[in-house]
Amino acid sequence: MKKIIVTLDGYSSCGKSTLAKQLARELNYVFIDSGAMYRAITLYFLRNHIDWNNNAEVKKALNEIHLEFDYNDVTGSSDILLNDENVEALIRDMLVSEHVSEVAANKYVREFGVAQQQKMGEKKGIVMDGRDIGTTVFPDAELKIFVTADPMVRAERRFKEMYAKNPGITIEEVAHNLEMRDYIDSNREFSPLRKAEDAIELNNSDLTREEQLKTALRWVKEKTGQ
């Protein structure tokens, strides 16, 4: 069967990663969570007090960072490893969420992430989600999906996800965080979030996970001719 590259871009908490994992599992493709990569870098910066507005510090720190994915038999997906440490749970912390868009906006962080992502996609047969995958990382990808949803739907989804880990969080805090991340992601100088001209939009505000997967699989079949 012909293997392709499938990209999923969109705003925070639109369900990109969920759909990407489902697609990868159904197609027997490799799932790459680009957001996890930038979150891991952010975690490293926070731990080591790196000023992400100081390019000299950033470039030096990036030389000390090694990222890879390790398949998790329990969850059926891949966990991000930061310098051989599994940080999958740690990168979902609110402190990381509050700063990841700022860190990812740095030119050198972006170049570092894009180079690694492009190398991962050389053999195709991958599904990758993020902000600039279809526009910057894989502009020639065979299938580009731009995922979107109503802002309040996104806030409610993110709140439910975070409340289990942090019962003190409020939906207002989550909504504000998403609003700020949307602004930063869409207005950063390097690789801003935008819909690729040849991307197909998928609004999943009123779709179940099964319905959006069925839709995406249909698009894959159309592109592969299977």
C-alpha positions in Angstrom: 0.0 0.0 0.0 1.3 3.5 -0.9 2.4 5.4 2.2 1.9 9.1 2.5 2.5 11.9 5.0 -0.6 13.2 6.8 -0.4 16.5 8.6 -2.9 17.9 11.1 -2.6 21.6 12.1 -4.8 23.7 14.2 -5.3 25.6 17.4 -4.7 24.2 20.9 -7.2 21.7 22.3 -8.9 21.0 18.9 -8.3 17.3 19.3 -5.4 17.1 16.8 -3.4 14.7 18.8 -6.3 12.4 19.5 -7.2 12.2 15.8 -3.6 11.8 14.8 -3.1 8.9 17.2 -6.3 7.2 15.9 -5.3 7.7 12.3 -1.7 6.4 12.9 -3.2 3.3 14.7 -5.7 2.6 11.9 -3.1 3.0 9.1 -0.2 1.4 11.0 1.7 4.7 10.5 4.1 6.4 13.0 2.5 9.1 15.1 4.7 12.1 15.8 3.5 14.6 18.4 5.4 17.8 17.4 3.7 19.7 20.3 5.3 17.3 22.7 8.7 18.1 21.3 8.2 21.8 21.9 6.8 21.1 25.4 9.8 19.0 26.2 12.1 21.9 25.1 10.1 24.3 27.3 10.4 21.9 30.3 14.2 21.8 29.8 14.3 25.6 29.6 12.2 26.0 32.8 14.3 23.4 34.7 17.5 25.0 33.7 16.4 28.7 33.9 17.1 29.3 30.2 16.0 32.8 29.0 14.2 32.0 25.7 14.5 35.6 24.7 18.3 35.3 24.8 19.3 33.6 21.6 22.9 32.9 22.8 21.4 31.0 25.8 18.9 29.2 23.6 21.4 28.0 21.0 23.7 26.7 23.7 20.8 24.9 25.5 19.6 23.3 22.3 22.9 21.6 21.9 22.3 19.8 25.2 18.8 18.6 24.2 18.1 15.1 22.7 14.6 14.2 21.9 13.1 10.9 20.8 9.8 9.0 21.0 9.4 5.6 22.8 6.4 3.4 22.1 4.2 2.9 25.2 2.6 -0.6 25.3 0.1 0.5 27.9 -1.3 3.5 26.1 -0.7 2.3 22.6 1.1 5.5 21.6 4.5 7.0 21.8 5.9 9.0 24.8 8.4 11.8 24.5 11.9 11.3 26.0 14.0 14.3 27.0 17.6 13.3 27.3 16.5 9.7 27.9 13.9 10.7 30.6 10.3 10.0 29.9 8.6 13.4 30.4 5.2 12.6 28.8 3.3 13.5 32.0 5.5 16.4 33.1 5.1 18.3 29.8 1.3 18.5 30.3 1.7 20.7 33.4 0.0 24.1 33.4 3.4 25.9 33.8 4.7 24.3 30.6 1.4 25.2 28.8 1.7 28.8 29.8 5.1 29.2 28.2 5.3 26.7 25.3 4.0 29.1 22.7 6.6 31.7 23.7 9.4 29.2 23.5 8.2 27.7 20.2 8.1 31.2 18.7 11.9 31.5 19.0 13.6 31.2 15.6 16.3 28.8 16.8 13.9 26.5 18.7 11.7 26.4 15.6 14.6 25.5 13.3 15.7 22.8 15.8 12.3 21.3 15.9 11.6 21.5 12.2 14.9 19.8 11.3 14.2 16.9 13.6 10.6 16.5 12.3 11.6 16.5 8.7 14.2 13.8 9.4 11.5 11.7 11.0 9.3 11.9 7.9 11.9 10.9 5.3 10.4 7.4 4.9 6.8 8.6 4.9 4.1 6.6 6.5 3.7 9.2 9.3 1.0 11.2 10.9 2.2 14.4 12.5 0.2 17.2 14.3 1.2 20.7 15.2 0.9 24.3 14.2 3.1 24.5 11.1 3.4 21.0 9.8 1.5 21.4 6.6 2.9 24.9 5.9 6.6 24.7 7.0 7.6 21.1 8.0 6.0 19.2 5.2 4.6 21.6 2.6 4.5 18.8 0.0 2.5 16.4 2.3 -0.1 14.4 0.3 -2.9 15.1 2.9 -3.2 18.2 5.0 -6.0 18.6 7.5 -6.7 21.8 9.4 -8.6 21.0 12.6 -10.7 23.6 14.2 -13.5 23.8 16.8 -15.5 26.5 18.7 -13.4 28.3 21.4 -15.7 27.3 24.2 -15.8 23.7 23.1 -12.0 23.7 23.1 -11.8 25.3 26.6 -14.2 22.7 28.0 -12.2 19.8 26.5 -8.9 21.2 27.9 -10.5 21.9 31.3 -11.7 18.3 31.7 -8.3 17.1 30.7 -6.5 19.3 33.2 -9.0 19.1 36.1 -8.1 15.5 36.8 -4.5 16.5 37.4 -5.2 19.9 39.0 -8.6 20.2 40.7 -7.8 23.9 41.5 -7.8 25.0 37.9 -10.8 27.0 36.6 -12.3 27.0 33.2 -11.7 30.8 33.0 -7.9 30.2 33.5 -8.0 27.5 30.8 -9.9 29.7 28.3 -7.5 32.6 28.9 -4.5 30.4 28.4 -5.9 29.1 25.1 -6.7 32.6 23.9 -3.2 33.8 24.6 -1.7 30.7 22.9 -3.9 31.3 19.9 -2.6 34.8 19.6 1.0 33.9 20.0 0.8 31.0 17.6 -0.9 33.0 14.9 1.3 36.1 15.2 4.8 34.7 15.8 7.4 35.8 13.3 8.6 32.3 12.4 6.3 29.6 11.1 3.0 31.1 12.4 -0.1 29.0 12.6 -2.2 29.3 9.5 -4.2 27.0 7.2 -2.3 25.8 4.2 -3.9 26.6 0.9 -4.4 23.0 0.0 -5.5 21.8 3.5 -8.9 20.4 4.2 -10.7 22.0 7.1 -12.3 19.7 9.7 -14.5 21.4 12.3 -15.1 18.9 15.0 -17.2 21.0 17.4 -20.2 18.7 16.9 -18.4 15.5 15.9 -17.7 12.4 18.0 -14.2 11.0 17.9 -15.5 8.1 15.8 -17.1 10.5 13.3 -14.0 12.6 12.7 -11.8 9.5 12.4 -14.2 8.1 9.7 -14.0 11.4 7.8 -10.2 11.6 8.0 -9.9 7.9 6.9 -12.0 8.6 3.9 -9.7 11.5 2.9 -6.7 9.2 3.3 -8.2 6.6 1.0 -8.9 9.2 -1.6 -5.3 10.3 -1.5 -3.8 6.8 -1.6 -6.3 5.4 -4.1 -7.0 2.4 -1.8 
